[in-house]
């Protein structure tokens, strides 16, 4: 079985056979692949930023973790960090006309 997903950090298309190991890294940007932001359950708008209600809380969603519910997916884990999104929103709010 071939697993395909886009890296949350650089948006490079990645392919794996069988499963994504805990230590996998993106060959392009060296970001951890087995991270919440590459998971199909990741949702920044959901409680605990995860749509899986039984998953344990994870503090750092950009780095590898041992979540048993990890499921590779191409979701909203874009290359824009939460801090960047907040900064852009603040700049748009106070933008001079």
C-alpha positions in Angstrom: 0.0 0.0 0.0 1.4 3.4 -1.0 0.7 6.4 1.3 0.9 9.9 -0.1 0.7 13.2 1.7 2.0 16.8 1.4 4.5 18.0 4.0 2.8 20.6 6.2 6.0 22.7 6.2 7.0 22.9 2.6 4.0 21.3 0.7 6.3 18.8 -1.0 4.5 15.6 -2.1 5.7 12.6 -0.1 5.2 8.9 -0.6 5.7 6.0 1.8 5.1 2.2 1.6 2.9 0.6 4.2 3.2 3.2 7.0 4.8 6.4 8.1 7.4 5.7 10.7 7.9 7.9 13.8 11.3 9.0 12.7 10.4 9.9 9.1 11.6 13.4 7.9 10.7 15.4 4.8 13.7 15.1 2.5 13.2 18.7 1.3 12.9 20.6 4.6 13.7 18.0 7.3 10.4 18.5 9.1 9.0 15.5 11.0 6.3 13.7 9.0 4.7 11.7 11.9 3.3 15.0 13.3 -0.2 16.3 14.0 -0.1 18.8 11.2 0.3 15.9 8.7 -2.6 13.9 10.2 -6.1 13.7 8.7 -7.5 14.4 12.2 -5.7 17.7 12.6 -8.1 20.6 12.6 -7.0 24.0 14.1 -10.6 24.9 14.8 -11.5 21.7 16.8 -11.0 21.2 20.5 -7.4 20.3 21.2 -6.8 20.9 17.4 -7.8 17.3 16.8 -11.0 15.7 15.5 -10.2 12.4 17.2 -11.9 12.7 20.6 -9.9 9.9 22.3 -6.4 11.3 21.3 -4.2 12.5 24.0 -3.3 16.2 24.1 -0.1 17.1 22.2 1.6 20.3 22.9 3.9 20.6 19.9 2.0 19.8 16.7 4.9 20.4 14.4 7.2 17.7 15.8 7.0 13.9 15.8 4.8 12.3 18.5 3.6 8.8 19.5 -0.1 9.4 18.9 -1.9 6.1 18.2 -4.5 7.7 16.0 -2.1 9.3 13.5 -3.6 8.9 10.0 -1.7 10.5 7.1 -3.8 13.0 5.2 -3.7 16.1 3.0 -5.7 18.5 5.2 -5.3 22.1 6.3 -1.8 21.6 7.7 -0.4 24.3 5.4 3.1 25.7 5.5 1.8 28.8 7.4 2.3 28.6 11.1 -0.3 29.6 13.6 1.8 32.6 14.7 2.1 33.7 11.1 -1.7 33.5 10.7 -2.3 35.6 13.8 0.3 38.1 12.7 -1.4 38.4 9.3 -4.8 38.8 10.9 -3.5 41.6 13.2 -1.8 43.4 10.3 -5.0 43.2 8.2 -7.0 44.6 11.2 -4.8 47.6 11.7 -3.9 48.1 8.0 -3.9 51.8 6.9 -6.4 52.6 4.2 
